Amino acid sequence: MDFLATLYMLAFAACGILISRFVFRKDDPLRRVFFGLVFGLVMLIWLPTLLAFLMDFTLTVQFIALGIAVLLACIATVLSVRAAKKGDRPMKFEKGRFASELVPLLVAAVPLVFIGFVLHLNHTIVPASNGSLHVGQCTYGDLCMHLGFISSISVQQTFPPDYSILPGTPLGYPFLCDSVSSTFYTLGASLRTATLLPALYAYFVAVVGIYFFFDTWFKNKKTSVLATYFFLIGGGIGFYYIFNNKQLLAEQGIDRIKEMLGGFYKTPTNLPAEGLRWVNAIADMLLPQRATLFGWALLFPGLQLLYRGAIGRENRVFIPLGVIAGAMPLVHTHSFLALGLISLLLFVAACLRLLTDRRPCANSRLAVRLIACFIVMLAFAILKKLPIRVVQPEKHLDRIACTVGTVAAGAAALIFALTAAIRRLSSNDDASAGQEEPTVVISLFSGLAAAALCALTVMGIRKDSIIALAAPLAGIALFTVFALLQKRPKDIEGRFENDPASADGKLTEDRLNLLFFALFGFIAVALAAPQLFGFTLKQSGNSESFLRWSFNWDNESDSWLWFYIKNLGLLFILMPVAFITAKKEHRLFYAGGLLIWVICEILLFQPNPYDNNKLLFVWFALTCGIVADLLIRTLASPARKTVDGKSVIDGAATAGRYLLLVIAIVTIMLAGVMTLQREYVSADHYDVIKDEEGKSHFGYKESGYEVTPSYMVEATDWIKANTPADSTFLTHNNHNNAVAMLTGRNIFCGAGTFLYFHGVDYRPREVLIRGMYEDPGENLIENAKQYSIDYVVVSPYETGNYSVYTGWFEKNLECVYSNEQVRIYRIAG
């Protein structure tokens, strides 16, 4: 049945490509195929889910979903044929251009896809020779939870699903990254295949999407390839801690290389003891975190379309962008939030740009800059008003953060005003001398007004007064009116009067772009709202541990600056220079990443501070882009000198440039390469091994982490064949619980390492487990009736954690299964 599941996935991909042929007919063939794969993935994720809300998650639903995908593909094909008959044919490459587009894509994608595929294959419940199941270092944790979701959604078929590790609790986690695998499990694929197939699809789309995003942003193949590698492999200077073998532990030297390759999370990108928390994008994000994997497979195509729409003014991409964005929340809420924040910043910038274009003069440009500063003040005032918990109330982090942010915005406004005044005073243009004095006066007045309103906002924040909102709103209104009252310069009066669009009463290009931008927002919000209010916010809103004020993310050991220098290395050091020297439109787009960074530095979005990196990695991707652009601009081209009036290549200087480029690339990527090496050998893998005689040969080494021992595999096989799909089992709540992972059945209470960080209160059940095992006569039967417990499992996990009263179980319950290590008892109904 694995073959059928593969055909099913390929059918969705083909349908997506046919749809993309019409929707993106003006794009080149490579991008058209890519967006087809994105559409195919969206349909594969969402169509079975939408039908399951009406009909439960059955086999019939899967085939109806495929039928709908085929129908949509047929409709798109008909529309494409009709458009072609009218001369609107899909774009084709010009002669010779195909290779120039394909080769950089292959250079970027093939090695990275190969690495990801190999790691997925040897990290996903690999059957070992002794009958156990092995995983790798990074999948030893979260994969256990995902396997439970995948199997339970398919086996129990109820929709929307509950937590199988806490029955009766609605699943508020973005579960579509797992329900997509449940589709393949329902089709008859093995659990391993069902887990792998859509993950490999999503990984391929994510990697190619990252490359195409950078290619769209910078329109430079070298930059795009380098930025892709920086993002997926780049890291900080953690390699120094590995190579420094002189560090001591218990007065003995440490072999850091050996420790890295064999220790649990001792890599140069994830070494918490040394404050190294900026993990590798492949090994620690895309591989173990399925929500991030599927989220990025939609996020980076979305960012590409956002750039094309907001910066490139391609209005036709906003509608498909709205659909992709609207599909994100139940796939990966963080990706949706990141795309939303960047979109919001670009939309505000577009509104301000439109205001400037209506009255293109120095005064209106100054007004727009001040309005932007007041918007920042208003944002901090609103944040202070929201009911966000403070991690350390005695430090008043909320008041400090909002005050500092407001003062910084006010200082920027004052600088803008004073700079405008100085420029006017230093102007040597006599012809405009009569117009300079009013501008200087206005500039100084604007600066004083900005400073006064900033002071009022700060006072309102500190006293928790409505003034905090009123002052920046007044500034926005005042300077908007001021900008609109400016006279249009005479040299451009005719441009608007003679504009055919204006003459016909149509919107100008900027207005039309803004209208489509707003349409994108409407579509995205309309599609996302039911997901957010029906699932995400319902769960996170009931827990005080989600949205909290905090500072400096997950840094517990270093100063703010050193934490980022050692975690991001050259990427962070070069970031300011790269930003300042970048093109204006590149800086504008990167500003969305800076917004995400600032927010993540003052707010925590989940109980685990580390999880802010799901947002921070979007800022990191944009940082990799501008730094790669800087390196390519400055070091990737030959240096030239003038000899006898002719420009020739300076060999020595060119060699120096290339050497610096190589050093920079190695410094940025070394930690990531070492991490990926460790991740590969942490699972079962092919390697050079020594036999009993000490001879080396290439062979297969079973070095993975045993996530499920053979005796539990045997027990779960019996459970799948002999118990009802909705049965509930009493077990120990270990994270690698075989019953929850492999059978799709419920367990009484799962691991707190999962449930706590989802904001679920599991403790009332957890405290009951010990009593039911150690004193079943007093506790088991009563709780079994209340919580519908059907079976009791006694294995080394239970006997190793509780003083299990096995005699009582043998005397009072029926033993329905046993092997050398496991006994399963049925509780009589």
N, C-alpha and C positions, 0 to 999 in steps of 0.2 A: 504493500500500500504506500510505501515511501515514493514509488514512481508516480502514483496517482497524485499524491500531494505536490510533487514537483511540477507536474503538468498543470495542476490547478493554479499554482503560483505564476507559472509562465503565461497562462491564459490571461490573468489579470494584467501582467506586464504588457502583453500584446494589446489588450484593450486600451490601456493607458496611452500607448504609443499612437494608436489610431485616433484617439481623442486629441492628443497633442498635435497631430498632423494638421488638424483644423484650427485649434485654438492658437497655436504658435506657428502658423504657416509662414509668417514673416521672419522667423528665426532660422538660423542655419541648421542643417540636418543633425549635427551632433547635439546641439542644445534641444532640438525638437525631440530627439530620442530620449535625452536625459529627462526632460519635463514629462515625457510619456511614462517613464519609469516612476517618477514622482506621483503622477496621477494614478498609476496602477497601484502603488503602495497605499495611497489614500483610500482608494476603493477597497482594497484588500483588508484594510484596517476597519473601515467604517460600514461598508454595506452589510456584512454579517451582523455587526453590532446593532445597527438600526432595526433590522428585521427581528433580531433576538428580543428586543424590547416588546415586540408584539407577539412573537411565536416561541419564545425561549430558544436556547442555543442548541438547536438540533441539526442533524445531518441535512434535513430538508432545507433549512435556512441557508446552509452553505451553498447549495446548488442554486437556490433562488437568487442569492447574491451574485453568483457567477452569471446567471441569466440576465440580471439587470446590467451588469458590467458589459456584457456582449451587446445588449440593446443600446446602451449609451455609445458604444464604439460604432455600431451600425449607423446611428443617427449622425454622429460626427463624420463618418465616412461619406454619407449622402451629402451633407453640407459642404464637405471638402470638395467633392466632385462638382457640385453646383458652382462653388466659388471658382474652381479651375476653369469651368466652361465660360465664366465671365472674365477670364484673364487673371484672376487672383490666385495664381498657382503657388504652392509651397516653394520657399526659397531654396535654391541650389548653390553649391559652392562654385566660385569662379575657378577656372582652370588653374591648377597648381596650388590653390589655397587649402585644399583638403588636408594635404600632408602637413602644411604649416600649422594647422589647427589641431590635427590628431597627434602629432609627435609629442608636443609638450604635455598634452593630456595623458598620454601613455607613460611618459617619464614621471609624471606626478602620481598617477593613480596605480599603475601596475605594481610597483614595489610595496606601496602602502596597503593595497588591497590584498596582496599575497600575505603580508605580515598579519593582517587582521584575520584573514580566513584561516591561516595555520593556527593562530591562537584560539580562535573560536572552536576549531575542530578538536584541539587537544585540551580544551578547558571545560567542555560540556559533557558531563556524566559519561566518561569514557569507560567501557567495560574492561576490567582488568582480568588477568589470567586466573585469579583465584575466585572470580565471581563477584567481587566488590565493584563499586563505581568510583572512579577517580575524577578529580577536577584540578584546576590550577590554583595558585595562591589567590588571585584576585576574584575568582568565582566561588571560593569556599564559603563565602558569606551570603551575599545577596542572591545568588543563583538558586539557593535552596528555597527562598521565599517565592521567587518567580516560578519555579517548577510547581510549587503548590498552587499558585494562582492558575497556571496553565492547565494543570490536570483537573482541578476542581471545577473550573468553568465548563470544561468539556464533559466531564463525567456527570456532574450534578445538573447541568443544563438550565439552571434557574438564572433569570436575568431581570434586573441587574444583580450581580453576584454579591454574596456575603464573604467575609473573611472565613476561609476554611480553617484558619488557625484561631478563630474566635467566633464560633457559629452564632448567627443571629445579629452580628454587627455588619452593617452595610459597608462594602468596600469603597472607601473614598479615595484611595490611592489611584493615580492615573493608570487604570488597568488595561487600556487598549494595547499597550505594548506586550501584554501577555495574552489577551483574548485573541490576538491575531495568530498566535501559536496554537491556541485552543482549537482554532479552525482546522489546522492540519492534524491535530490529535483526534479530532472528531472524524476526519476523513480516513483514519486508520493508520496514520504514520506512527512510528515509535515516538516515545516522549523525547528522545534525543533528537530525532529528525525534525519533529514538530517545533522544537526549541530552536534548532539551527537554521532551518530554511528561511523564515522571514528575517531572522537576525542577519544572515549573510546578505540578503537582498537589501535590507536597510543600511548595512555597513557600506556596501558598494555605492548606494545612492548618496550616503553621507560624504564619503571621500570625494567622489566626483563632484558633488554639490559644493564642497569646500573649494575645490580648484576653480570651478566655474564662477563662484562668487568672487574670488580674488581676481579672476580674469576680467569679469565685468567691471569691477571697481577700478582696477589700475590699467587695464588694457595693455598689459605688458606680460609676455609669456614667461620671461625669466623671473619677474617679481611674483607671478602667480604660482609657479612651481616652488620657488623658495619659501614663500609664505605658507603654502600647504604643508611642507615638511616642517617648518618652524612650529606650526600650530599642533601638528599631530605627534611630533617627536621632540620638539624643543623643550628646554627646561632651564634651570638655574645653575648654580655653581655647586650643587650637591656632590658632584664627583670629587671635589676636594676632600670631603669627609670620608670618602671611600679610599682614596689613595693615601690618606694620612694614616699610615700604619703605626705611627708613634703614639697614638692615643692609647691610654691605659685603661684597663678594666680589672679590678681586683689585683692590681700590681703586676698584671701580665699583659703583654702586647696582644693586640687583636689583629688577626688576618682579615682585613676588611673585605677583600675580594671574595674570600671563601665565605665570609659571613653574609655578604650580599647575595651570593648565588644560592646559599642554603638556608639563610635565616628568613623568618616570617616578617615581611615588611621591613627590610633593611636596605631598601634601594635608595639611590641618590635623589629620587624625586619624592620619596615618601618615607621620611625618617623622623617621626614625631619627636623623638628624644632630642634631636638636634634642631628642632624648629623648622624642618623641611616639610611643607604641607602642600606645595604646588605639584600635584601629581601629574603623571603622564596621561595624555588625552586618550590614547588607545588602551593602555593596560589598566587604567583605573577609572575611566569614564565609559568609553564605548563598549568595552568587553563585559564588565560586571553589571553596569547600570543600564538595563534595557530601556527604561523610560528616556534616558539621555540619548541612547543610540537611535531610537525611533524619532525622538524629538529633533535631533540634529539633522536627520534625514529630511525633515520638513523645514527646519529653521533656515538652513543655508540656501536652499532654493528660494525661500521667502525673502531672505536678505538680498539675494540677487535681484529679485523682482522689485523689491522696495527701492533699491538704488536706481534701477532703470526707470521706475515710476516717479520717484521724488526728485532725483537729481537729473536723470536723463529725459524727463518729461514724456515717457512712453505711457500714455494714458491707458492703452489697451491691456497693460499687464495688471492693472489694479483689481479687476474682477477676479481673475484666477488667484491673485495674491490674497484677496479676501477669503476665498474658499480654503486655501491652504492654511491661512492663519486661524480661521474658524475651526479647523479640524484639530488644532493643537492641544487645547487644555486637557483633555482626557488621555492624550498621548504623553505629553510632558508639559506640565504647567509652567515650569521655569522658562522653557523656550518661548512659550506664548507671551509670558511677561516681558522677556528680553526684547522680542520683536515689537511688542506694544510700546515699550519705553522709547526705543529708537524711533519708531513711527511717530510717536507723540512729539518728540523733539523736532523731527523733520517737518511735521505738520505745522507746528508753531513757527518754525523758521520760514516756511512757505507763506504763511499768513503775513508775517512781518515783511518778507520780501515783496509781497503784493502791495503792502502799504507804502513801501519805499518806491516801488515802480510807479505808483499813482502820482506821487509827488517827488520826482527824483532831484533832490537838492540836498545841500549839506545839512540844513536844519532837520529835514525829515529823517535823514540817515542817523543823525544824533538821537532824535526822538525814538527811533526803532531800537537803537542800542540800549537806551534807558528803559524802554518797555521790557526788553528781554531781562534786564536786571530786576525789574519789579516783578516779573513773572517768577523768577527764582525766589525772591523774598516771599511771594505769596505761597509758593510750594512749601517752603519751610514753615510758614505760619499754619498752613493746613495740616502738615505733618504733626505739628505740636498739638493741634486740636484733636487729632484722632486718638481713640482709646488704645494706644500702644503701650504695652508693659515695658518697664525699665528693668534691665537685668540687675543693676546695682543702684537702687533708688537713692542711696545716700550720696552718690556721685552726680546726680542730676544730669545724666548724659543726654537726655532729651532736650533739656533747656540749653545746655552747652552747644550741642550740635546745631540746633536751630538758630541760636544766637550767632555762632561763628559763620554759618552759611549765609545768614542775612547780612551780617557786617561785610563779608566778602563781596556779596552782590552790590551792597551800597558803595563799597570802595571802588569796585569796577565802574559803577555809574559815575562816580566823582571823577575818576581818571578819564573816562570817555569825554566828560564835559570839559575838563581842564585841557585835555589834549586838543579838542576842537578850538578852544579859545586861543591856545598858543599858536596853532597852525594859522589861524586868521590874523593874529597879530604879526606873525613872521612873514605873511604873504607880501610879495613885491609887485603884485599885479595892480598897477595904478588905475587901470580901467575899472576895476571892481572895488576901488578904495571906498567909494561911497556906500558900498554894501557890506563892508567889513565890520563897522562899529555895531550895527544891530545884531550881527551874528555873534560877536564877542559878548555882548550884553546877554543875549539869550543863552549862550553857553554857560556863562557864570551863573545866571539865574537858575538854569537847569541843574547845575551841580549843587547849588544850595538847596533846591527843592528836593533833589534825590537824597541828600544827606539828612534833611529834616524828616522826610518820610521813612528813611531807614531807621532813624533814631526812634520814631514813633512805633515802628514795627517791632524793634527790639524791646521797647518798653512793654508793648502789648504781649509779646512772647513771655517775658519774665513775670508779668502779672496775670498771665492767662486771660487777657482781655480781648474783646472784640476788635480793639484797635489794631491788633496784629493782622487781621484780615482787611480791615477798612483802609489802612494806610497804603499798602501796595496796590489795592484795587483803585484807590484814588489816583495813584501815580500812573497806572495803566490807562485809566480813562483820560486824565489830563494830557498826557503826551500823545495819545491816539488822536484826540481832537486837535492838538497842536500840529501834528503831522498832516492831518487832513486839511487844515486851513492854509497850508503853504501853497503859494502860487506855482503853477507849472512853468518851468523855464520856457522862454519864447522859442528857443531853438528846437524844442521837441513838440510844440503845440500841434503842428501839422501832422506829426506822425500818427497821432490818435485820430485826428479828423479824417485822414485819408486811409485809415485802416479799413479794408473791406469788411472784416469781421465786425467792427464797430458800426459801420454803415448799415450792415444787414441786421443790426440789433442782436448779434450773437455775442457770446462770451469771448473775451480775449484769451490768448493761449494760457496765460498764467491762471486766470480764473477757471478755465476749463480743467486745467491740471489740478487745481485745488478742489474742484467739484468731484473729480474722480477719486482724489485722495480721500475725501470725506465719504464717498461711496464705499471705498475699500474698508474704512473704519466701521461703517454701518453693517456691512456684510459680516465682517469678522466678529463684531460684538453680538450681532443677532444669532450667529451660529454658536458662539462661545458661551453666551449667557446661561443657557440651560445646563451646560456642563459645569460651569463654575458654581451656580447657585444650587444645582441639584446634587452635586457630588463634592467638589473641592472645598468650597467655603462652608458647606454643611459640617464637614469633619474638622477642618482647621479652625473654624469659627468657634467651636466648642472647647478649644484648648488654649490656655494662656501661654503655651510654650511655642507658639508659632511666630507671630509678629512681635519682635522685641527690639528695644533700643540697645545697641551695643557699639563698641568701637574696635576697629582694626581686626575685624573678621575672626580668624582662628589663631591669632598670634598670642602666645602665652609666655614667650621666652626672650624676645628681642625687642629692640626699638623699632618703631614703625618703618623707618627708612631701611634699616639693615634687613628686616624681615623680607621686604620685597626685593632688595638687591640679591640676597642669597637664594631666594626662591625663584626669581625670574631672570637673574643674571643680566647679561648684556641686553636682553630685550627690554628690561625696565630702564637700564642706564641710558640706552639710546632713544627711548620713547619720547622725551621732551624735544630733542633735536629733530627727530623724525616728524613730530607733529608740527613744529614751527616751520620747517622747510617744505612741508607737503603742500600740494595744491589746495586752493580754497575749498573746492567741492569735496576733496578728500578729508580735509579738517572738519567740515560740517558733518560728514557721515560718521567720522570717528568720534565726534562729540557725543553721539548716542552711546557709544561704549564708555566714555568718561562718565556719563550720567549713571550708567549701571554700576560702575566702580564706586562712585561716591555713595550711592544708595546702599550698596553692599558693605561699605565701610562703617555705616552708622546704624544699619538695621539687620537683624537676623530674621530669616523667613521660615525657618524650621527649628525643631528642638535641637538638632545637631548643628552647631555652628559651621562645621565642615561643609554642610550641604549648600552653603552660599556659593560654593565654587561652581554650581550648576548655572548660576548667573554670571559669575566672574569669568568663566571660560569664554563667554561671548565677547566681553571686553578684551580678553587675552587674544582671541582670534583677530580682532581689529588691530590690536597692538602688533601682532605678528605681521599683519599686512603692511602697516606704515613703516615698520623697521626693515622688512624685506625690501620695500620700495626705496628706502634710504640707502641701503647697502648696494642695491643694483645701480642706483643713480650715481653713486660716488665711487664705487670700487669695481664695477663690472665692465667698464669700458676702458680702452687703452688711453694712457696719458699721452699728450702731444706737446711738442716744443717747436719753436721756430728756428730753422737753420737756413741761413742764406735767403731769408725771406720766404721760405717754404715751410709749411706745417708738416712735421714728420712725427712718427711714433717715438716716444721716449721709452726705450726698452727697459732701462733700470726702474724708472718710475712706474711703468706698467707692471713689471714683475712685483714691485713693492705693493701695488694695489691688489693684485691677485693674491699675494701672500696674506695680506691683511684680511681679505675676503674669506680665504680658507680658514684662517685662525678664528675669525668671527663665527663662521658656520660650525666649526668643530666645537668651539666653546659653548655655543647655544644648544647643540644637539647631542653632546657627549653623554650627559646625564640621562637623556631619554633613551638613547641606544643601550646604555647599560641596564636600564630598567626593563626594556623589552627583552634583553638577553636573559635576565633573571626570570621574567615571566614565562618565557619559553621553557626553560629547564625546570620550572616549578611544577610542570604537568608531565604526563607521559609523553615522551618525545624520542625522536631519532637523534643519535649522537655517537661519538666515538667512545666505545666502552671497552673494558678489559675483561677477558674471560678468566676462568679459574687458574689458568697457567700464566696469567699476566700479559697475554698478547692482546694488542689493541685491534679492534675492528669496528666497522660501522654497523650499528644495530639499534634495536628498540629498547628503550629504558623506561621501566615503569616507576617513575619518580614522583608521580602526582600525589595529591592529598586524597586520602580515602574519605570520601564524604558519606558513603553508605557501605557498611561491611556486608559481606556475602550472606550472613545469616539474616540480615534485615531485608536484603533483596529477595531471598526465598520467602520470607514472611509476607512481604508486600505482594508478591505474585499470587499467593494464596488469597490474600484480602481482595485483590481485584477480581478474582474468579468466584468468590464465595460469599461476599457480603453486599448488601444493598448500597446503591450509589450515595445515598444520603446518610449513611451510618456515621456515628460519632464515636471516636476512640479516646479512651483515657490513656495518656502517655506522659512521659517526662516532656518538659517544654524546651528541649534542646533545639538549637536553630536548624540543625541538619536532621530534622525529624523525618524519617523515611516514610511513615504513613502519610503525612501531609504532602511530602514531595512527590511521591511516586504513585499513589493510589487515587488521588482526587477526593478522598474521604475527609471528613472533618475530624479534627482533634479538639479535645476539650479546651485547651489553652496552649497557644504557641509561644514562641520566644519573645521576650520583652525587647530584645535587640531590634526586632522589626516593629512590634506594636507600639512601643513607647515613642519611637521617632516618627510614627504616623499619627501621633496625637490620640491614641486609643488607650482607654483605661482598662488594662488587663489584670491589674493586681488583685481585685476581689476574687477572680477565678484562680489565679496562680497560688494564692495562699491555701486553697482547698485541696490542691493536688497531694501534698504530703499526707494530710489526714486520710484521704481516700486510699492511699497505699499502705500507710502504717497502722491505721485503725479502721479498716474497711467496715467492720460491723457497726460502728457508730456513724460513719460518714458516707460510705459509698452508695448504699441503696437510696437514701434520701436525696442525695445530690444527683444520682443517676436519673431519678424521676423528674427532678426540677430542670435539669439541663439536657435531658434526652440522651444520656450516655448509653451506648449499646454494647461496647466491647472494652475490655481492659487488656493492655499489652504489658507484659513483664519481660524485659530484656536487660542486658547489661547496663543500658542507659538508666533504667529505673532502679535496679538493684544497686547501682553505683552511686545513686543520689538519695535514696530513701531506704529505710529499714523495712523492706516490703514484707508484709505478713502473708507469705505464700501459702501457709497452711489453711488460712481462712478461705483464700481463693480456691484452693483445691477442694475444700469441703463444701463450699456454698455455691460455686459457679461451675458452669460446664466449660471444660477446656476443649476448644474446638480446633486448635492448631498448636503444634509444638515441633520444634527442632532442637538441636543441641543447646541453643542459646536463648530461644524465644518461646514464650507460651502466650497464647491469646485465649482469653476467657469471654464467654458471652453472658451478658446480664439478661436474665429472663424477663420478658415483657410482662 
